[in-house]
């Protein structure tokens, strides 16, 4: 009986290896796929993909940047196989999932980024209160009285427009699934164009991701005070991955890998997802990009200062 089991296992392994060597037969380790990627996070995924490419020469994975709202529409209609998106479901997508609870997309958490607010070096403030930012974005009047150095209400600028993930996270993370006031938020095409505009302005506040500022010191990131869920007050802290890991930043943002199909051994999208969300070296590249890997383990040493 034991000999039969061993023979069966050898046969299964041999069949899997044969499938990997057979042209045109996809497995979790071989084949060809396009991965739709949120343009805002495309730069930080390159190092992890390079590790994957080196480890899996029979797998051919191509990143395709695409508008996030369109990408999620394609995924939820099963027209694409895999996407990496820096946001959770939108309110509209939540409604679609509620109407078809057995048709939700398999997904895995890749990392936690953070929604950050950045200003020109000459901007008169280094810190703000997260609740004031919420009120400004919602269109509430009177917030400026808490910031007497401002001569007018600030405007907020995002990249990617209303269909981008940054705007989507303003809705999801900052405003608790509500839309911002059109009078308070504007958009430009790319992150670089937003940064360029903010550098020249003394009244505008840019919104981006922590990962986009790992090496950019041409603007300053606003430190935010906020009220935690337990009612305690959190004082402003440097905008840094260590405080994101400790849960001491008010606006964390999930980065998910969404799949069309359930993971299986003959599905390359699920094999790629498994690698980038679990491989230690791949996860380290995300930490080096200044964000929190979804499945990392950390030991933080706090300074006495």
Helices and strands as residue ranges (DSSP letters): H 2-21, E 31-37, H 42-55, E 59-65, H 68-76, E 82-85, H 91-99, G 101-103, E 106-119, E 127-129, H 130-138, G 143-146, E 155-159, G 161-163, H 165-169, I 170-174, E 185-188, H 191-199, E 204-209, G 210-213, E 220-221, E 223-227, E 233-234, H 241-245, E 252-259, H 268-278, H 280-288, E 292-293
